[in-house]
């Protein structure tokens, strides 16, 4: 089997809640997502999705995905999409860095491998655990009272894990954490995610001010060293996210006891092949994980679901259903939230059927 053509589509994903806000005044109203289609001479077609959270979050941006595909795609024509490790080595040789560019291709090739073998991607990634996986709900940054008021509605949708967007003024963030924590019930979990937004002394101050609150502190500062310094003065469970983008820093963080939970994003590692390595390493080291991506719609959510459901439950802290945040559906068969949980498809591959009328005209075409 050989890759004969690679296409990409640009799809805008508006939000039900109109705006998503997080640290540093960052916000997005419409997400710019790239859906990648890989075609083969065997007639099998795979799909992947890459959706950076704007150009100001991680070193990734939507137009960069599509520009990178123009650079990378020609090197992959004629290659076997089922040989994932080999294909990833070829991508790394052809394009240094830029893992987010490679992610959509890698996911699409896993989709093809699943179809070729008649197996769901989660089975190929290690096996299906349980019937479904737990979801978290991100609470966009607003006033303390506004954020607290949203908890009851999200809980009614079945969520029991709440990721509170902080990383602003420390005094306001302290009030945010206290206000939301007051709304929690037995079995709920609260994560205060600063998304690198505090400087070190602010992070220490916030952690001490909420010392009596049952809350996880996530990625308080920009650098690994700053986060580690905060961690060593913090009694709360600690989560690293933005700094973890490879096996080297993951091993360093384990050696430094820098975290209790790690947030792993598919596109930050370059696709399912490499994030599976990181996931399996975390399982071996006894580190729990949030498994997700930077953002996306139906296809990204399908990939997340397969990764999450192939993870031993005791190491899956939580995951997310991005397709429930957006108003546009790009594929049938994608996981849907049911009582705060979702399940990966049991169909071969990702188990999705893209809506070609929604995808529209491809903006990237590589191959004849």
DRENVOMI-398131 format. One record per residue (C-alpha): y, z, x; residue number from 1. Coordinates in nm, 2 decimals, padded with zeros to 4 digits. Example, Ala and Ser with C-alpha at 12.3 -4.5 7.8 and 13.67 -1.06 7.14 Angstrom:
DRENVOMI-398131
yy  zz  xx  k
-00.45  00.78  01.23  1 $
-00.11  00.71  01.37  2 $
END
This chain:
DRENVOMI-398131
yy  zz  xx  k
00.00  00.00  00.00  1 $
00.34  -00.09  00.13  2 $
00.70  -00.03  00.03  3 $
00.86  -00.35  -00.09  4 $
01.20  -00.24  -00.22  5 $
01.43  00.06  -00.24  6 $
01.70  00.09  -00.50  7 $
01.95  00.36  -00.59  8 $
02.14  00.43  -00.90  9 $
02.46  00.64  -00.95  10 $
02.46  00.86  -01.25  11 $
02.74  01.10  -01.36  12 $
02.62  01.44  -01.50  13 $
02.88  01.63  -01.70  14 $
02.83  02.00  -01.77  15 $
02.77  02.16  -02.11  16 $
03.01  02.44  -02.00  17 $
03.26  02.17  -01.87  18 $
03.32  02.34  -01.53  19 $
03.11  02.51  -01.27  20 $
03.31  02.74  -01.04  21 $
03.22  02.94  -00.73  22 $
03.37  03.09  -00.41  23 $
03.69  02.97  -00.25  24 $
03.82  02.81  -00.57  25 $
03.56  02.54  -00.56  26 $
03.46  02.37  -00.89  27 $
03.29  02.07  -01.03  28 $
03.31  01.92  -01.38  29 $
03.10  01.61  -01.33  30 $
02.82  01.58  -01.08  31 $
02.77  01.26  -00.89  32 $
02.39  01.21  -00.86  33 $
02.19  00.94  -00.68  34 $
01.85  00.84  -00.82  35 $
01.63  00.67  -00.57  36 $
01.36  00.42  -00.68  37 $
01.08  00.32  -00.43  38 $
00.87  00.01  -00.53  39 $
00.54  -00.09  -00.38  40 $
00.32  -00.40  -00.35  41 $
00.06  -00.21  -00.56  42 $
00.29  -00.19  -00.86  43 $
00.34  00.18  -00.83  44 $
00.70  00.30  -00.85  45 $
00.83  00.64  -00.75  46 $
01.16  00.82  -00.82  47 $
01.36  01.09  -00.64  48 $
01.71  01.24  -00.69  49 $
01.98  01.38  -00.47  50 $
02.29  01.55  -00.60  51 $
02.51  01.73  -00.35  52 $
02.73  02.00  -00.50  53 $
03.05  01.82  -00.41  54 $
03.15  01.73  -00.05  55 $
03.29  02.08  00.02  56 $
02.97  02.29  -00.02  57 $
02.72  02.16  00.23  58 $
02.75  01.88  00.49  59 $
02.64  01.63  00.23  60 $
02.83  01.41  -00.02  61 $
02.73  01.17  -00.29  62 $
02.86  00.85  -00.13  63 $
02.70  00.96  00.20  64 $
02.36  00.95  00.02  65 $
02.41  00.59  -00.07  66 $
02.56  00.48  00.26  67 $
02.27  00.65  00.44  68 $
02.02  00.46  00.23  69 $
02.17  00.13  00.34  70 $
02.12  00.24  00.70  71 $
01.78  00.39  00.66  72 $
01.61  00.18  00.39  73 $
01.54  -00.14  00.59  74 $
01.33  00.06  00.85  75 $
01.09  00.17  00.57  76 $
01.01  -00.16  00.42  77 $
00.64  -00.24  00.48  78 $
00.55  00.12  00.54  79 $
00.28  00.31  00.34  80 $
00.46  00.56  00.11  81 $
00.15  00.78  00.09  82 $
00.16  00.87  00.45  83 $
00.43  01.13  00.41  84 $
00.43  01.30  00.75  85 $
00.43  00.96  00.93  86 $
00.71  00.83  00.70  87 $
00.92  01.14  00.77  88 $
00.89  01.09  01.14  89 $
01.00  00.73  01.10  90 $
01.30  00.84  00.90  91 $
01.40  01.09  01.16  92 $
01.37  00.83  01.43  93 $
01.57  00.58  01.24  94 $
01.85  00.82  01.13  95 $
01.93  01.14  01.32  96 $
02.01  01.43  01.09  97 $
02.14  01.36  00.74  98 $
01.84  01.52  00.57  99 $
01.99  01.48  00.23  100 $
01.98  01.10  00.27  101 $
01.61  01.12  00.32  102 $
01.53  01.36  00.04  103 $
01.53  01.11  -00.25  104 $
01.30  00.87  -00.06  105 $
01.06  01.15  00.03  106 $
01.05  01.28  -00.33  107 $
00.99  00.93  -00.46  108 $
00.70  00.88  -00.22  109 $
00.54  01.21  -00.33  110 $
00.57  01.07  -00.69  111 $
00.39  00.75  -00.57  112 $
00.12  00.96  -00.39  113 $
00.06  01.15  -00.71  114 $
00.02  00.84  -00.91  115 $
-00.21  00.68  -00.66  116 $
-00.44  00.98  -00.66  117 $
-00.41  01.06  -01.03  118 $
-00.28  01.41  -00.94  119 $
00.04  01.60  -01.02  120 $
00.27  01.66  -00.73  121 $
00.22  02.04  -00.76  122 $
-00.15  02.00  -00.70  123 $
-00.09  01.79  -00.39  124 $
00.17  02.05  -00.26  125 $
-00.10  02.33  -00.27  126 $
-00.22  02.39  -00.62  127 $
-00.09  02.49  -00.96  128 $
-00.03  02.86  -01.00  129 $
00.00  02.99  -01.36  130 $
00.13  02.82  -01.67  131 $
00.50  02.83  -01.58  132 $
00.77  02.97  -01.35  133 $
01.07  03.20  -01.40  134 $
01.42  03.07  -01.40  135 $
01.75  03.21  -01.31  136 $
02.09  03.14  -01.47  137 $
02.40  03.09  -01.26  138 $
02.71  03.25  -01.41  139 $
03.01  03.04  -01.32  140 $
03.30  03.24  -01.16  141 $
03.55  03.37  -01.42  142 $
03.70  03.71  -01.50  143 $
03.47  04.01  -01.50  144 $
03.48  04.04  -01.88  145 $
03.41  03.67  -01.93  146 $
03.12  03.67  -01.69  147 $
02.97  03.98  -01.85  148 $
03.01  03.84  -02.20  149 $
02.78  03.55  -02.11  150 $
02.48  03.76  -02.02  151 $
02.37  03.83  -02.38  152 $
02.38  03.45  -02.46  153 $
02.18  03.36  -02.15  154 $
01.93  03.64  -02.22  155 $
01.88  03.50  -02.57  156 $
01.78  03.17  -02.41  157 $
01.51  03.37  -02.22  158 $
01.67  03.43  -01.88  159 $
01.62  03.76  -01.71  160 $
01.75  03.66  -01.36  161 $
02.13  03.62  -01.33  162 $
02.30  03.47  -01.03  163 $
02.66  03.59  -01.04  164 $
02.91  03.37  -00.86  165 $
03.13  03.60  -00.65  166 $
03.29  03.54  -00.31  167 $
03.65  03.57  -00.42  168 $
03.89  03.86  -00.42  169 $
03.68  04.16  -00.32  170 $
03.84  04.39  -00.58  171 $
03.77  04.14  -00.86  172 $
03.42  04.08  -00.73  173 $
03.35  04.45  -00.73  174 $
03.46  04.45  -01.10  175 $
03.25  04.14  -01.17  176 $
02.94  04.30  -01.03  177 $
02.99  04.63  -01.22  178 $
03.08  04.45  -01.55  179 $
02.77  04.23  -01.54  180 $
02.54  04.51  -01.42  181 $
02.65  04.71  -01.73  182 $
02.50  04.44  -01.95  183 $
02.16  04.43  -01.78  184 $
01.84  04.55  -01.95  185 $
01.50  04.66  -01.82  186 $
01.34  04.37  -01.63  187 $
01.66  04.19  -01.56  188 $
01.76  04.10  -01.20  189 $
02.12  04.05  -01.07  190 $
02.21  03.85  -00.77  191 $
02.57  03.85  -00.64  192 $
02.60  03.52  -00.47  193 $
02.91  03.49  -00.25  194 $
02.83  03.13  -00.13  195 $
02.98  03.22  00.21  196 $
03.31  03.32  00.04  197 $
03.38  03.67  00.20  198 $
03.48  03.75  00.56  199 $
03.27  04.01  00.72  200 $
03.48  04.32  00.64  201 $
03.52  04.22  00.28  202 $
03.15  04.18  00.24  203 $
03.08  04.52  00.38  204 $
03.34  04.67  00.16  205 $
03.20  04.51  -00.16  206 $
02.84  04.62  -00.07  207 $
02.95  04.98  -00.02  208 $
03.16  04.97  -00.35  209 $
02.85  04.87  -00.55  210 $
02.60  05.08  -00.36  211 $
02.48  05.24  -00.68  212 $
02.42  04.90  -00.86  213 $
02.08  04.74  -00.86  214 $
02.19  04.40  -00.72  215 $
02.09  04.15  -00.45  216 $
02.36  04.03  -00.21  217 $
02.34  03.66  -00.13  218 $
02.50  03.47  00.16  219 $
02.81  03.68  00.18  220 $
02.97  03.51  00.48  221 $
02.99  03.17  00.65  222 $
02.79  03.22  00.96  223 $
02.45  03.36  01.03  224 $
02.58  03.62  01.27  225 $
02.83  03.75  01.01  226 $
02.57  03.77  00.75  227 $
02.34  03.96  00.98  228 $
02.61  04.21  01.06  229 $
02.66  04.27  00.69  230 $
02.29  04.30  00.63  231 $
02.27  04.58  00.89  232 $
02.52  04.78  00.70  233 $
02.39  04.70  00.35  234 $
02.13  04.89  00.16  235 $
02.08  04.62  -00.11  236 $
01.81  04.35  -00.10  237 $
01.96  04.06  00.10  238 $
01.93  03.68  00.04  239 $
02.02  03.40  00.28  240 $
02.09  03.05  00.16  241 $
02.34  02.82  00.32  242 $
02.25  02.91  00.68  243 $
01.88  02.83  00.63  244 $
01.83  02.46  00.69  245 $
01.53  02.44  00.92  246 $
01.23  02.62  01.06  247 $
01.41  02.74  01.37  248 $
01.67  02.95  01.18  249 $
01.41  03.06  00.93  250 $
01.20  03.20  01.22  251 $
01.51  03.36  01.37  252 $
01.60  03.53  01.05  253 $
01.25  03.67  01.01  254 $
01.26  03.81  01.37  255 $
01.61  03.96  01.30  256 $
01.50  04.11  00.97  257 $
01.80  03.92  00.83  258 $
01.68  03.88  00.47  259 $
01.44  04.00  00.21  260 $
01.46  03.67  00.01  261 $
01.55  03.32  00.12  262 $
01.69  03.04  -00.09  263 $
01.54  02.70  00.01  264 $
01.70  02.38  -00.12  265 $
01.49  02.05  -00.12  266 $
01.77  01.81  00.00  267 $
01.89  02.05  00.27  268 $
01.55  02.02  00.44  269 $
01.51  01.64  00.37  270 $
01.26  01.64  00.08  271 $
00.94  01.79  -00.03  272 $
00.75  01.73  00.29  273 $
00.96  01.95  00.50  274 $
01.05  02.21  00.25  275 $
00.67  02.26  00.19  276 $
00.65  02.35  00.56  277 $
00.92  02.61  00.52  278 $
00.77  02.74  00.19  279 $
00.43  02.78  00.35  280 $
00.58  02.95  00.65  281 $
00.76  03.19  00.43  282 $
00.43  03.27  00.25  283 $
00.27  03.34  00.59  284 $
00.56  03.57  00.69  285 $
00.57  03.75  00.35  286 $
00.92  03.63  00.25  287 $
01.00  03.57  -00.12  288 $
01.19  03.26  -00.21  289 $
01.42  03.10  -00.46  290 $
01.32  02.73  -00.46  291 $
01.57  02.48  -00.59  292 $
01.81  02.20  -00.48  293 $
02.19  02.17  -00.45  294 $
02.20  02.03  -00.80  295 $
02.06  01.74  -01.01  296 $
01.93  01.63  -01.35  297 $
01.58  01.56  -01.49  298 $
01.42  01.41  -01.18  299 $
01.55  01.68  -00.94  300 $
01.44  01.95  -01.19  301 $
01.09  01.79  -01.20  302 $
01.06  01.80  -00.82  303 $
01.18  02.16  -00.82  304 $
00.93  02.26  -01.08  305 $
00.64  02.11  -00.88  306 $
00.75  02.29  -00.57  307 $
00.79  02.62  -00.75  308 $
00.47  02.60  -00.94  309 $
00.27  02.53  -00.63  310 $
00.40  02.85  -00.47  311 $
00.21  03.18  -00.50  312 $
00.38  03.38  -00.77  313 $
00.43  03.69  -00.57  314 $
00.65  03.49  -00.33  315 $
00.85  03.30  -00.59  316 $
01.15  03.51  -00.65  317 $
01.29  03.25  -00.90  318 $
01.38  02.88  -00.95  319 $
01.62  02.68  -01.17  320 $
01.63  02.42  -01.44  321 $
01.94  02.21  -01.35  322 $
01.87  01.96  -01.63  323 $
01.96  02.23  -01.89  324 $
02.31  02.26  -01.74  325 $
02.41  01.89  -01.79  326 $
02.46  01.67  -02.09  327 $
02.30  01.35  -01.97  328 $
01.92  01.30  -01.96  329 $
01.79  01.05  -01.71  330 $
01.42  01.07  -01.77  331 $
01.15  01.16  -02.02  332 $
00.88  01.40  -01.93  333 $
01.10  01.63  -01.72  334 $
01.04  02.01  -01.75  335 $
01.23  02.18  -02.03  336 $
01.32  02.55  -02.04  337 $
01.11  02.76  -02.28  338 $
01.20  03.12  -02.31  339 $
01.36  03.13  -01.96  340 $
01.07  02.96  -01.79  341 $
00.96  02.60  -01.71  342 $
00.64  02.42  -01.62  343 $
00.57  02.13  -01.40  344 $
00.41  01.82  -01.56  345 $
00.04  01.78  -01.57  346 $
00.07  01.40  -01.55  347 $
00.02  01.22  -01.22  348 $
00.31  01.23  -00.97  349 $
00.63  01.39  -01.09  350 $
00.53  01.31  -01.45  351 $
00.87  01.16  -01.54  352 $
00.96  00.83  -01.70  353 $
01.32  00.73  -01.60  354 $
01.55  00.60  -01.87  355 $
01.65  00.27  -01.72  356 $
01.93  00.22  -01.98  357 $
02.09  00.54  -01.86  358 $
02.04  00.46  -01.49  359 $
02.22  00.12  -01.54  360 $
02.27  -00.13  -01.26  361 $
02.15  -00.03  -00.91  362 $
02.43  00.04  -00.66  363 $
02.19  00.00  -00.36  364 $
01.92  -00.27  -00.33  365 $
01.71  -00.29  -00.01  366 $
01.44  -00.55  00.01  367 $
01.36  -00.87  -00.18  368 $
END
